[in-house]
Amino acid sequence: MTVEKRPAFEPPAALIRPEPTPPTMHRPAATAFGALLVVARVLAGVAWLVSLWLSWPRLVAEELEITIDSVPAEEASNIVLAVILVGGAVVLGVELVLALLVYRGSNWARITVMVFATLSVSLAAIDYSTGETEISLRTTLFTLALDILVLLALSSRNARAYARRPRVSRHARPARSTLSA
């Protein structure tokens, strides 16, 4: 038995019109792993928000060179913190819903997650190249690695085929048998 190697390049027609996938295709490991990585990204985001909330008074005191007893500055900083925490929670909630949709095989959710991961990796690269942000384990290395792994998992052929497979309608009637008693 010989196994044919896949060519190093593919003709454009094969990329535009991939081979048909059966509607009963099993969920590939790449899709499940990609959804799990998005959940891990959400957990990392929760950890970051909690860390920000706990270190907020110190960050405000260092950045504004004020004491925490300054009432107007403290009220303004608390409003900013609340906006960041609520906005972050909404974004993480959307990411969690997208992870569920990716797991269930939604193509638009898979593409949306990949676009966000691409933007995140690109912004990290830009920040690093301009010297504004250092990539370290303490700052962005973990989330950057998760984003890269999400891109690799969800852009695989199996994940794409699973997300693009034809769906069987829930309300489709089963075919009637022509045999009658």
Summary of the structure (lengths in Angstrom):
residues: 181
radius of gyration: 23.4
end to end distance: 48.0
largest distance: 89.0
contacts: 424
relative contact order: 0.16
helix: 67%
strand: 0%
